[in-house]
Amino acid sequence: MREPKRTTPRHLRSAAGILVSAFCAGGVAVILLLILGYVVREGIGAISFDFVTQLPHPVGVPGGGVSNGIVGSGIIVGIAALMAIPIGALTGIYLTYFGRGTFAAIVRFLSDVLSGIPSIAIGLFAYTVLVAPLQHFSGFSASFAFAILMLPVIITTTESAIKGVSRELYEAALALGVSRHQAIMRVILPSARSGIITGIVLAIARVTGETAPLLFTAFGSQFWELNPNNPMAELSLQVFTYAISPYKSWHEQAWGGALILILIVFAMNLGARIILKPKFR
């Protein structure tokens, strides 16, 4: 007769580790759902067609919206993405295939340090470099600050995604007579596309809700402004301004703006998953 399997201390430790991990994961999920539920409860009442299509109204005038902030956010984040994506992706490629020695180690170290710098310090840097010399706030200076915040995320995820592609695939392309540039552009990058796009989406999602750099750069506006060389409205900055005001109507609009920000981030993540779905099959 076969003897029953004995429970060893190693099995007990493994089970305990699994239970603790599951408890922590469940706790994070519960906290996230509580936050989302509270924001939805407080902000759903402010969401309307007028809220997303009208300009802010003065205090005491009912109604108003955050349409200029939504458009301003798209312009500022879009310009930041145009600046950060090529630089970050090319840096990740360089570190993977060409970066060797001290210089590459310094670049990786500086990227790690940059990812830990507070966003308000990046805003002060953008103010010193662009706002103070030009003597005016602008949406472009906000894009510059956002691009700096996006860079370490894009660099790290691009390098990790490319390293996840089999090295033999790169060597096989070279063996067929393809140049290193063509092997990277036509073989490696398409294979690493899912990881790179995921990193870009994470970088955009990170800066979409940032507010501190905007206090020193975009500064905000109550009007339509499509020129990034001028002060611009931005949704997260409007949420901050409304939240610290003493007016109840502005508090309600702040919750509505926060809910829109969450929906934007959710839509970006969902869109990335839909685009990359054939890659996961």
PASEBA-1860 file (N, C-alpha, C; in nm, 3 decimals):
! residues 281
1> MREPKRTT> 0.085/-0.119/0.000/0.000/0.000/0.000/0.089/0.124/0.000 ~ 0.051/0.223/-0.082/0.133/0.343/-0.093/0.115/0.431/0.030 ~ 0.229/0.477/0.082/0.223/0.562/0.201/0.172/0.701/0.163 ~ 0.092/0.760/0.252/0.042/0.895/0.225/0.156/0.996/0.222 ~ 0.139/1.096/0.137/0.241/1.198/0.122/0.249/1.282/0.248 ~ 0.369/1.294/0.302/0.385/1.369/0.425/0.406/1.518/0.394 ~ 0.349/1.598/0.482/0.366/1.742/0.468/0.495/1.783/0.535 ~ 0.581/1.843/0.458/0.711/1.886/0.509/0.709/2.036/0.538
9> PRHLRSAA> 0.804/2.083/0.617/0.812/2.229/0.641/0.824/2.309/0.512 ~ 0.890/2.251/0.412/0.903/2.321/0.285/0.768/2.341/0.219 ~ 0.682/2.237/0.224/0.548/2.250/0.168/0.466/2.353/0.245 ~ 0.481/2.356/0.375/0.408/2.454/0.456/0.451/2.596/0.423 ~ 0.581/2.616/0.407/0.630/2.749/0.372/0.581/2.791/0.234 ~ 0.578/2.696/0.141/0.529/2.727/0.006/0.382/2.766/0.009 ~ 0.302/2.689/0.084/0.159/2.721/0.094/0.137/2.855/0.162 ~ 0.216/2.882/0.266/0.203/3.011/0.335/0.240/3.126/0.243
17> GILVSAFC> 0.345/3.107/0.163/0.384/3.212/0.069/0.278/3.238/-0.035 ~ 0.214/3.131/-0.084/0.107/3.148/-0.182/-0.011/3.222/-0.122 ~ -0.046/3.184/0.003/-0.159/3.251/0.069/-0.131/3.399/0.093 ~ -0.010/3.430/0.138/0.026/3.570/0.162/0.025/3.649/0.032 ~ 0.078/3.590/-0.076/0.078/3.657/-0.206/-0.064/3.682/-0.256 ~ -0.150/3.579/-0.241/-0.289/3.594/-0.283/-0.360/3.701/-0.201 ~ -0.330/3.704/-0.070/-0.392/3.805/0.017/-0.348/3.946/-0.024 ~ -0.220/3.964/-0.053/-0.170/4.095/-0.095/-0.231/4.137/-0.228
25> AGGVAVIL> -0.238/4.043/-0.324/-0.297/4.075/-0.453/-0.445/4.111/-0.438 ~ -0.516/4.034/-0.355/-0.656/4.065/-0.331/-0.673/4.200/-0.263 ~ -0.583/4.232/-0.169/-0.591/4.361/-0.101/-0.571/4.477/-0.197 ~ -0.476/4.463/-0.288/-0.454/4.568/-0.388/-0.576/4.584/-0.477 ~ -0.635/4.472/-0.519/-0.754/4.478/-0.604/-0.870/4.546/-0.532 ~ -0.887/4.514/-0.403/-0.996/4.573/-0.326/-0.975/4.723/-0.311 ~ -0.851/4.765/-0.282/-0.823/4.908/-0.269/-0.851/4.981/-0.399 ~ -0.807/4.922/-0.511/-0.832/4.984/-0.641/-0.981/4.997/-0.669
33> LLILGYVV> -1.057/4.892/-0.640/-1.201/4.898/-0.663/-1.269/5.000/-0.573 ~ -1.222/5.013/-0.449/-1.277/5.113/-0.359/-1.253/5.254/-0.411 ~ -1.130/5.278/-0.458/-1.098/5.411/-0.513/-1.183/5.440/-0.635 ~ -1.190/5.342/-0.727/-1.269/5.362/-0.848/-1.417/5.383/-0.815 ~ -1.468/5.303/-0.722/-1.607/5.317/-0.683/-1.637/5.453/-0.624 ~ -1.547/5.503/-0.540/-1.569/5.633/-0.476/-1.564/5.745/-0.579 ~ -1.467/5.739/-0.671/-1.458/5.842/-0.774/-1.581/5.839/-0.864 ~ -1.626/5.720/-0.900/-1.745/5.709/-0.983/-1.867/5.765/-0.910
41> REGIGAIS> -1.881/5.733/-0.782/-1.995/5.782/-0.704/-1.997/5.934/-0.695 ~ -1.880/5.993/-0.673/-1.873/6.137/-0.656/-1.875/6.213/-0.789 ~ -1.823/6.150/-0.895/-1.807/6.223/-1.019/-1.910/6.198/-1.125 ~ -1.988/6.089/-1.114/-2.081/6.056/-1.220/-2.189/6.161/-1.236 ~ -2.225/6.229/-1.127/-2.329/6.332/-1.134/-2.287/6.454/-1.214 ~ -2.157/6.479/-1.224/-2.109/6.596/-1.297/-2.091/6.569/-1.445 ~ -2.087/6.442/-1.484/-2.063/6.407/-1.624/-2.189/6.431/-1.705 ~ -2.174/6.510/-1.810/-2.284/6.537/-1.902/-2.224/6.584/-2.034
49> FDFVTQLP> -2.310/6.599/-2.132/-2.262/6.647/-2.262/-2.206/6.788/-2.250 ~ -2.275/6.874/-2.174/-2.226/7.010/-2.156/-2.092/7.012/-2.082 ~ -2.072/6.919/-1.989/-1.949/6.918/-1.910/-1.827/6.893/-1.997 ~ -1.841/6.811/-2.099/-1.726/6.778/-2.184/-1.720/6.863/-2.311 ~ -1.815/6.958/-2.329/-1.815/7.040/-2.450/-1.811/7.189/-2.422 ~ -1.831/7.230/-2.297/-1.834/7.372/-2.266/-1.708/7.416/-2.192 ~ -1.683/7.548/-2.197/-1.573/7.607/-2.122/-1.613/7.627/-1.977 ~ -1.517/7.643/-1.887/-1.551/7.670/-1.746/-1.629/7.801/-1.734
57> HPVGVPGG> -1.726/7.801/-1.643/-1.804/7.921/-1.616/-1.748/7.991/-1.491 ~ -1.770/8.122/-1.480/-1.727/8.192/-1.359/-1.800/8.140/-1.235 ~ -1.745/8.170/-1.120/-1.808/8.128/-0.994/-1.945/8.192/-0.982 ~ -2.043/8.112/-0.945/-2.179/8.161/-0.931/-2.265/8.138/-1.053 ~ -2.204/8.113/-1.168/-2.278/8.084/-1.289/-2.290/7.932/-1.303 ~ -2.411/7.878/-1.302/-2.426/7.732/-1.307/-2.378/7.675/-1.440 ~ -2.343/7.548/-1.436/-2.299/7.479/-1.556/-2.150/7.496/-1.578 ~ -2.113/7.486/-1.702/-1.971/7.494/-1.735/-1.911/7.356/-1.750
65> GVSNGIVG> -1.795/7.351/-1.811/-1.731/7.223/-1.832/-1.580/7.234/-1.839 ~ -1.520/7.128/-1.888/-1.374/7.118/-1.892/-1.326/7.083/-2.032 ~ -1.398/7.126/-2.133/-1.360/7.090/-2.269/-1.223/7.144/-2.306 ~ -1.190/7.265/-2.260/-1.058/7.320/-2.292/-0.947/7.241/-2.224 ~ -0.976/7.187/-2.105/-0.877/7.104/-2.037/-0.855/6.971/-2.107 ~ -0.962/6.912/-2.158/-0.949/6.785/-2.231/-0.866/6.804/-2.357 ~ -0.897/6.909/-2.432/-0.822/6.937/-2.555/-0.678/6.973/-2.522 ~ -0.658/7.054/-2.419/-0.522/7.091/-2.379/-0.441/6.971/-2.336
73> SGIIVGIA> -0.503/6.879/-2.265/-0.432/6.757/-2.224/-0.387/6.677/-2.345 ~ -0.477/6.666/-2.445/-0.440/6.593/-2.566/-0.323/6.657/-2.638 ~ -0.322/6.790/-2.647/-0.213/6.859/-2.716/-0.082/6.844/-2.640 ~ -0.085/6.869/-2.509/0.037/6.865/-2.430/0.096/6.724/-2.426 ~ 0.012/6.624/-2.399/0.060/6.486/-2.392/0.103/6.438/-2.530 ~ 0.031/6.480/-2.634/0.069/6.440/-2.770/0.206/6.491/-2.809 ~ 0.234/6.619/-2.780/0.366/6.674/-2.811/0.473/6.604/-2.729 ~ 0.442/6.577/-2.602/0.539/6.506/-2.517/0.570/6.368/-2.573
81> ALMAIPIG> 0.467/6.298/-2.621/0.490/6.165/-2.678/0.575/6.173/-2.804 ~ 0.551/6.275/-2.887/0.632/6.290/-3.008/0.779/6.316/-2.975 ~ 0.805/6.380/-2.863/0.943/6.405/-2.823/1.006/6.283/-2.756 ~ 0.930/6.215/-2.671/0.988/6.111/-2.587/0.998/5.975/-2.655 ~ 0.901/5.939/-2.739/0.899/5.804/-2.797/1.021/5.776/-2.884 ~ 1.055/5.863/-2.981/1.175/5.832/-3.063/1.302/5.825/-2.980 ~ 1.321/5.921/-2.889/1.443/5.924/-2.809/1.449/5.801/-2.718 ~ 1.339/5.771/-2.650/1.337/5.657/-2.559/1.356/5.525/-2.630
89> ALTGIYLT> 1.287/5.506/-2.743/1.297/5.380/-2.816/1.438/5.361/-2.873 ~ 1.496/5.466/-2.931/1.631/5.455/-2.987/1.734/5.431/-2.877 ~ 1.713/5.492/-2.761/1.804/5.468/-2.649/1.796/5.323/-2.603 ~ 1.673/5.268/-2.595/1.658/5.128/-2.559/1.723/5.034/-2.658 ~ 1.710/5.067/-2.787/1.777/4.985/-2.891/1.928/4.992/-2.875 ~ 1.979/5.113/-2.853/2.123/5.129/-2.838/2.177/5.050/-2.719 ~ 2.107/5.058/-2.606/2.154/4.988/-2.487/2.151/4.837/-2.506 ~ 2.059/4.787/-2.587/2.047/4.642/-2.606/2.155/4.587/-2.698
97> YFGRGTFA> 2.178/4.653/-2.811/2.265/4.595/-2.913/2.400/4.665/-2.930 ~ 2.409/4.787/-2.886/2.533/4.861/-2.911/2.597/4.914/-2.783 ~ 2.519/4.923/-2.675/2.571/4.981/-2.552/2.659/4.885/-2.474 ~ 2.784/4.916/-2.465/2.879/4.834/-2.390/2.970/4.925/-2.308 ~ 3.015/4.876/-2.198/3.115/4.950/-2.123/3.057/5.056/-2.032 ~ 3.142/5.152/-1.999/3.109/5.252/-1.898/2.996/5.344/-1.942 ~ 3.000/5.386/-2.068/2.898/5.481/-2.115/2.758/5.423/-2.105 ~ 2.740/5.299/-2.148/2.609/5.236/-2.140/2.565/5.219/-1.995
105> AIVRFLSD> 2.658/5.184/-1.907/2.625/5.170/-1.765/2.581/5.303/-1.706 ~ 2.646/5.411/-1.749/2.608/5.544/-1.700/2.469/5.582/-1.748 ~ 2.439/5.551/-1.876/2.307/5.583/-1.931/2.198/5.506/-1.855 ~ 2.221/5.378/-1.829/2.122/5.299/-1.753/2.105/5.355/-1.612 ~ 2.215/5.391/-1.549/2.209/5.446/-1.414/2.132/5.578/-1.412 ~ 2.159/5.665/-1.508/2.090/5.794/-1.513/1.941/5.775/-1.544 ~ 1.909/5.676/-1.626/1.768/5.647/-1.654/1.696/5.602/-1.527 ~ 1.762/5.517/-1.448/1.701/5.472/-1.322/1.685/5.589/-1.225
113> VLSGIPSI> 1.784/5.676/-1.219/1.775/5.792/-1.131/1.664/5.885/-1.177 ~ 1.653/5.906/-1.308/1.550/5.994/-1.363/1.410/5.945/-1.330 ~ 1.393/5.813/-1.329/1.260/5.758/-1.297/1.219/5.785/-1.153 ~ 1.316/5.812/-1.066/1.283/5.837/-0.926/1.278/5.983/-0.886 ~ 1.310/6.073/-0.979/1.306/6.216/-0.948/1.161/6.262/-0.937 ~ 1.124/6.336/-0.833/0.986/6.384/-0.820/0.945/6.470/-0.938 ~ 0.820/6.457/-0.977/0.772/6.530/-1.094/0.777/6.681/-1.074 ~ 0.764/6.725/-0.950/0.768/6.870/-0.926/0.908/6.924/-0.954
121> AIGLFAYT> 1.011/6.842/-0.931/1.148/6.885/-0.963/1.165/6.895/-1.114 ~ 1.104/6.804/-1.189/1.108/6.813/-1.335/1.037/6.940/-1.381 ~ 0.926/6.974/-1.315/0.856/7.098/-1.349/0.941/7.221/-1.325 ~ 1.014/7.223/-1.213/1.104/7.335/-1.185/1.216/7.344/-1.288 ~ 1.266/7.228/-1.331/1.370/7.227/-1.434/1.316/7.285/-1.564 ~ 1.195/7.243/-1.605/1.136/7.297/-1.727/1.112/7.447/-1.713 ~ 1.073/7.490/-1.595/1.054/7.634/-1.572/1.186/7.709/-1.590 ~ 1.293/7.654/-1.536/1.424/7.720/-1.546/1.476/7.723/-1.689
129> VLVAPLQH> 1.450/7.615/-1.763/1.506/7.603/-1.899/1.423/7.679/-2.002 ~ 1.290/7.675/-1.990/1.204/7.730/-2.095/1.121/7.850/-2.051 ~ 1.058/7.840/-1.935/0.964/7.945/-1.895/1.037/8.074/-1.856 ~ 1.135/8.062/-1.767/1.206/8.182/-1.720/1.280/8.255/-1.833 ~ 1.357/8.185/-1.918/1.426/8.258/-2.027/1.329/8.324/-2.125 ~ 1.218/8.255/-2.157/1.121/8.310/-2.253/1.021/8.404/-2.188 ~ 1.018/8.405/-2.054/0.934/8.496/-1.976/0.785/8.478/-2.001 ~ 0.743/8.355/-2.024/0.599/8.328/-2.032/0.576/8.178/-2.019
137> FSGFSASF> 0.462/8.143/-1.962/0.423/8.003/-1.951/0.375/7.953/-2.086 ~ 0.379/7.820/-2.103/0.338/7.765/-2.232/0.306/7.617/-2.219 ~ 0.224/7.570/-2.311/0.197/7.428/-2.316/0.317/7.348/-2.360 ~ 0.403/7.408/-2.443/0.521/7.337/-2.490/0.616/7.306/-2.374 ~ 0.631/7.399/-2.281/0.717/7.372/-2.165/0.662/7.258/-2.081 ~ 0.528/7.248/-2.073/0.467/7.135/-2.004/0.496/7.004/-2.077 ~ 0.490/7.007/-2.210/0.523/6.889/-2.289/0.668/6.847/-2.268 ~ 0.756/6.944/-2.258/0.897/6.916/-2.233/0.914/6.843/-2.099
145> AFAILMLP> 0.845/6.892/-1.996/0.853/6.826/-1.865/0.795/6.686/-1.871 ~ 0.681/6.669/-1.939/0.619/6.537/-1.951/0.709/6.441/-2.029 ~ 0.775/6.491/-2.132/0.865/6.405/-2.211/0.978/6.351/-2.124 ~ 1.031/6.434/-2.037/1.136/6.388/-1.946/1.083/6.279/-1.854 ~ 0.961/6.294/-1.805/0.902/6.193/-1.718/0.876/6.063/-1.793 ~ 0.847/6.071/-1.921/0.817/5.952/-2.000/0.942/5.874/-2.039 ~ 1.053/5.942/-2.053/1.173/5.880/-2.107/1.217/5.753/-2.034 ~ 1.235/5.754/-1.900/1.286/5.633/-1.835/1.194/5.513/-1.851
153> VIITTTES> 1.063/5.536/-1.854/0.969/5.425/-1.872/0.985/5.364/-2.011 ~ 0.994/5.449/-2.113/1.007/5.399/-2.250/1.141/5.330/-2.270 ~ 1.247/5.388/-2.215/1.380/5.327/-2.230/1.384/5.188/-2.167 ~ 1.336/5.178/-2.044/1.341/5.051/-1.972/1.257/4.944/-2.039 ~ 1.133/4.978/-2.076/1.044/4.878/-2.136/1.091/4.839/-2.276 ~ 1.147/4.934/-2.352/1.198/4.900/-2.485/1.315/4.804/-2.475 ~ 1.408/4.833/-2.384/1.523/4.745/-2.366/1.479/4.606/-2.320 ~ 1.384/4.600/-2.226/1.336/4.470/-2.177/1.262/4.394/-2.286
161> AIKGVSRE> 1.182/4.466/-2.366/1.106/4.399/-2.474/1.200/4.342/-2.579 ~ 1.303/4.417/-2.615/1.397/4.368/-2.718/1.479/4.251/-2.665 ~ 1.518/4.257/-2.537/1.592/4.146/-2.479/1.507/4.020/-2.471 ~ 1.374/4.036/-2.470/1.285/3.921/-2.467/1.277/3.848/-2.600 ~ 1.323/3.912/-2.706/1.326/3.847/-2.838/1.449/3.757/-2.846 ~ 1.430/3.640/-2.901/1.540/3.544/-2.909/1.660/3.602/-2.982 ~ 1.776/3.587/-2.921/1.899/3.635/-2.983/1.928/3.562/-3.114 ~ 1.886/3.433/-3.121/1.908/3.355/-3.242/1.835/3.416/-3.361
169> LYEAALAL> 1.721/3.481/-3.337/1.647/3.543/-3.445/1.727/3.657/-3.506 ~ 1.792/3.734/-3.422/1.877/3.844/-3.470/1.998/3.790/-3.547 ~ 2.059/3.687/-3.492/2.177/3.630/-3.557/2.140/3.562/-3.689 ~ 2.022/3.501/-3.697/1.978/3.438/-3.822/1.958/3.543/-3.931 ~ 1.903/3.659/-3.892/1.884/3.766/-3.990/2.018/3.815/-4.042 ~ 2.115/3.828/-3.953/2.249/3.870/-3.996/2.313/3.765/-4.087 ~ 2.290/3.637/-4.056/2.348/3.530/-4.136/2.294/3.528/-4.278 ~ 2.173/3.582/-4.298/2.114/3.587/-4.431/2.162/3.707/-4.511
177> GVSRHQAI> 2.253/3.785/-4.453/2.309/3.898/-4.524/2.241/4.030/-4.499 ~ 2.149/4.032/-4.402/2.079/4.156/-4.369/2.169/4.242/-4.281 ~ 2.167/4.372/-4.302/2.248/4.461/-4.218/2.190/4.467/-4.076 ~ 2.271/4.514/-3.982/2.225/4.522/-3.844/2.105/4.615/-3.832 ~ 2.108/4.725/-3.904/1.996/4.819/-3.901/1.869/4.753/-3.952 ~ 1.877/4.683/-4.064/1.759/4.617/-4.120/1.710/4.504/-4.030 ~ 1.804/4.430/-3.968/1.764/4.322/-3.877/1.686/4.376/-3.759 ~ 1.730/4.490/-3.706/1.661/4.550/-3.592/1.525/4.605/-3.632
185> MRVILPSA> 1.520/4.677/-3.744/1.397/4.744/-3.785/1.292/4.646/-3.839 ~ 1.336/4.542/-3.911/1.240/4.454/-3.979/1.214/4.323/-3.906 ~ 1.302/4.285/-3.815/1.286/4.157/-3.747/1.265/4.176/-3.596 ~ 1.355/4.248/-3.532/1.351/4.258/-3.387/1.236/4.345/-3.339 ~ 1.224/4.466/-3.393/1.120/4.558/-3.346/0.978/4.503/-3.367 ~ 0.946/4.443/-3.484/0.812/4.383/-3.495/0.788/4.272/-3.393 ~ 0.893/4.196/-3.360/0.877/4.089/-3.261/0.859/4.144/-3.120 ~ 0.920/4.261/-3.094/0.911/4.322/-2.961/0.801/4.428/-2.953
193> RSGIITGI> 0.717/4.434/-3.055/0.618/4.541/-3.065/0.527/4.548/-2.944 ~ 0.480/4.434/-2.898/0.384/4.435/-2.787/0.443/4.498/-2.662 ~ 0.566/4.461/-2.628/0.629/4.517/-2.509/0.658/4.664/-2.523 ~ 0.701/4.707/-2.642/0.732/4.848/-2.664/0.606/4.934/-2.655 ~ 0.498/4.888/-2.719/0.373/4.964/-2.714/0.318/4.969/-2.572 ~ 0.332/4.859/-2.499/0.288/4.859/-2.360/0.364/4.964/-2.279 ~ 0.495/4.973/-2.301/0.574/5.073/-2.231/0.532/5.214/-2.268 ~ 0.503/5.237/-2.394/0.458/5.371/-2.437/0.326/5.406/-2.372
201> VLAIARVT> 0.233/5.310/-2.368/0.104/5.335/-2.305/0.121/5.365/-2.156 ~ 0.208/5.289/-2.089/0.234/5.315/-1.947/0.293/5.454/-1.926 ~ 0.385/5.494/-2.014/0.446/5.626/-2.001/0.342/5.737/-2.022 ~ 0.256/5.720/-2.122/0.152/5.821/-2.145/0.054/5.825/-2.029 ~ 0.017/5.708/-1.979/-0.076/5.702/-1.866/-0.016/5.768/-1.742 ~ 0.116/5.755/-1.725/0.180/5.815/-1.608/0.168/5.967/-1.609 ~ 0.194/6.029/-1.724/0.195/6.175/-1.728/0.056/6.234/-1.744 ~ -0.042/6.154/-1.788/-0.176/6.207/-1.810/-0.235/6.266/-1.683
209> GETAPLLF> -0.207/6.206/-1.570/-0.261/6.255/-1.444/-0.167/6.342/-1.363 ~ -0.049/6.376/-1.419/0.046/6.459/-1.345/-0.003/6.603/-1.339 ~ 0.020/6.665/-1.224/-0.023/6.802/-1.204/0.092/6.894/-1.165 ~ 0.185/6.846/-1.081/0.290/6.932/-1.027/0.370/7.005/-1.136 ~ 0.415/6.937/-1.244/0.492/7.011/-1.345/0.412/7.122/-1.412 ~ 0.279/7.107/-1.419/0.196/7.205/-1.488/0.187/7.337/-1.413 ~ 0.208/7.333/-1.283/0.203/7.456/-1.204/0.313/7.552/-1.244 ~ 0.424/7.501/-1.298/0.537/7.584/-1.335/0.551/7.600/-1.486
217> TAFGSQFW> 0.463/7.537/-1.563/0.481/7.537/-1.709/0.356/7.584/-1.783 ~ 0.254/7.499/-1.792/0.133/7.536/-1.867/0.054/7.644/-1.796 ~ 0.050/7.639/-1.663/-0.012/7.739/-1.576/-0.164/7.738/-1.580 ~ -0.224/7.696/-1.689/-0.368/7.689/-1.697/-0.431/7.808/-1.769 ~ -0.555/7.788/-1.814/-0.629/7.893/-1.883/-0.778/7.863/-1.874 ~ -0.858/7.967/-1.870/-1.003/7.951/-1.866/-1.064/7.957/-2.006 ~ -0.981/7.968/-2.107/-1.030/7.988/-2.244/-0.978/7.879/-2.337 ~ -1.032/7.879/-2.459/-0.979/7.789/-2.562/-0.840/7.835/-2.600
225> ELNPNNPM> -0.746/7.742/-2.602/-0.611/7.774/-2.642/-0.551/7.654/-2.712 ~ -0.528/7.668/-2.841/-0.473/7.560/-2.922/-0.327/7.581/-2.957 ~ -0.275/7.697/-2.922/-0.135/7.727/-2.950/-0.049/7.685/-2.832 ~ 0.037/7.583/-2.848/0.117/7.536/-2.735/0.223/7.635/-2.689 ~ 0.239/7.744/-2.760/0.335/7.846/-2.717/0.275/7.941/-2.614 ~ 0.146/7.924/-2.583/0.077/8.007/-2.485/0.037/7.923/-2.364 ~ 0.003/7.988/-2.252/-0.051/7.912/-2.138/-0.174/7.833/-2.181 ~ -0.185/7.709/-2.135/-0.293/7.621/-2.179/-0.362/7.558/-2.060
233> AELSLQVF> -0.490/7.529/-2.079/-0.563/7.449/-1.982/-0.522/7.304/-1.992 ~ -0.527/7.233/-1.881/-0.496/7.090/-1.878/-0.587/7.027/-1.774 ~ -0.642/6.912/-1.805/-0.749/6.855/-1.724/-0.707/6.830/-1.581 ~ -0.591/6.768/-1.560/-0.549/6.740/-1.423/-0.524/6.868/-1.345 ~ -0.476/6.974/-1.412/-0.456/7.102/-1.345/-0.590/7.165/-1.309 ~ -0.690/7.149/-1.394/-0.823/7.199/-1.361/-0.882/7.124/-1.242 ~ -0.859/6.993/-1.237/-0.907/6.915/-1.123/-0.843/6.965/-0.994 ~ -0.713/6.990/-0.999/-0.643/7.042/-0.881/-0.698/7.179/-0.839
241> TYAISPYK> -0.718/7.268/-0.936/-0.767/7.402/-0.906/-0.907/7.397/-0.845 ~ -0.993/7.314/-0.903/-1.129/7.303/-0.852/-1.132/7.237/-0.714 ~ -1.045/7.141/-0.693/-1.047/7.065/-0.567/-1.007/7.152/-0.448 ~ -0.916/7.247/-0.467/-0.869/7.330/-0.355/-0.953/7.457/-0.339 ~ -1.054/7.474/-0.424/-1.140/7.592/-0.414/-1.242/7.574/-0.303 ~ -1.302/7.681/-0.254/-1.402/7.670/-0.147/-1.545/7.653/-0.199 ~ -1.561/7.631/-0.331/-1.694/7.628/-0.390/-1.739/7.484/-0.414 ~ -1.859/7.455/-0.370/-1.912/7.319/-0.381/-1.928/7.276/-0.527
249> SWHEQAWG> -1.975/7.368/-0.611/-1.995/7.334/-0.753/-1.863/7.297/-0.819 ~ -1.755/7.364/-0.782/-1.624/7.331/-0.837/-1.574/7.197/-0.785 ~ -1.608/7.166/-0.660/-1.570/7.034/-0.606/-1.635/6.923/-0.688 ~ -1.763/6.942/-0.722/-1.832/6.841/-0.802/-1.767/6.827/-0.939 ~ -1.728/6.940/-0.999/-1.662/6.933/-1.128/-1.523/6.870/-1.117 ~ -1.458/6.889/-1.002/-1.327/6.824/-0.982/-1.342/6.673/-0.983 ~ -1.445/6.621/-0.917/-1.468/6.477/-0.918/-1.502/6.429/-1.059 ~ -1.580/6.509/-1.132/-1.611/6.473/-1.269/-1.486/6.469/-1.357
257> GALILILI> -1.397/6.568/-1.340/-1.272/6.567/-1.415/-1.184/6.449/-1.379 ~ -1.180/6.414/-1.249/-1.101/6.298/-1.206/-1.155/6.170/-1.270 ~ -1.286/6.159/-1.278/-1.345/6.041/-1.341/-1.310/6.035/-1.490 ~ -1.309/6.149/-1.558/-1.271/6.151/-1.699/-1.126/6.108/-1.716 ~ -1.037/6.153/-1.626/-0.897/6.113/-1.633/-0.884/5.961/-1.619 ~ -0.957/5.903/-1.526/-0.952/5.758/-1.508/-1.003/5.686/-1.632 ~ -1.111/5.738/-1.690/-1.166/5.675/-1.810/-1.068/5.686/-1.928 ~ -0.995/5.796/-1.937/-0.896/5.812/-2.044/-0.785/5.709/-2.029
265> VFAMNLGA> -0.734/5.694/-1.907/-0.628/5.595/-1.883/-0.679/5.454/-1.911 ~ -0.802/5.426/-1.868/-0.862/5.294/-1.893/-0.876/5.269/-2.043 ~ -0.919/5.372/-2.117/-0.936/5.357/-2.261/-0.803/5.332/-2.330 ~ -0.697/5.400/-2.285/-0.566/5.378/-2.345/-0.517/5.236/-2.323 ~ -0.532/5.186/-2.201/-0.490/5.049/-2.173/-0.574/4.947/-2.250 ~ -0.705/4.970/-2.257/-0.792/4.880/-2.331/-0.759/4.883/-2.479 ~ -0.734/5.004/-2.533/-0.699/5.015/-2.674/-0.570/4.942/-2.707 ~ -0.471/4.954/-2.617/-0.344/4.883/-2.640/-0.365/4.733/-2.640
273> RIILKPKF> -0.449/4.683/-2.551/-0.474/4.538/-2.547/-0.547/4.491/-2.672 ~ -0.640/4.573/-2.722/-0.712/4.534/-2.843/-0.618/4.532/-2.963 ~ -0.531/4.633/-2.971/-0.437/4.640/-3.083/-0.341/4.521/-3.081 ~ -0.299/4.483/-2.961/-0.198/4.378/-2.948/-0.259/4.238/-2.936 ~ -0.390/4.227/-2.940/-0.454/4.098/-2.918/-0.406/3.991/-3.016 ~ -0.394/4.018/-3.147/-0.344/3.913/-3.237/-0.205/3.865/-3.200 ~ -0.125/3.950/-3.132/0.012/3.911/-3.097/0.013/3.808/-2.986 ~ -0.093/3.806/-2.903/-0.094/3.716/-2.788/-0.152/3.579/-2.824
281> R> -0.202/3.562/-2.943/-0.261/3.432/-2.982/-0.152/3.331/-3.008
END
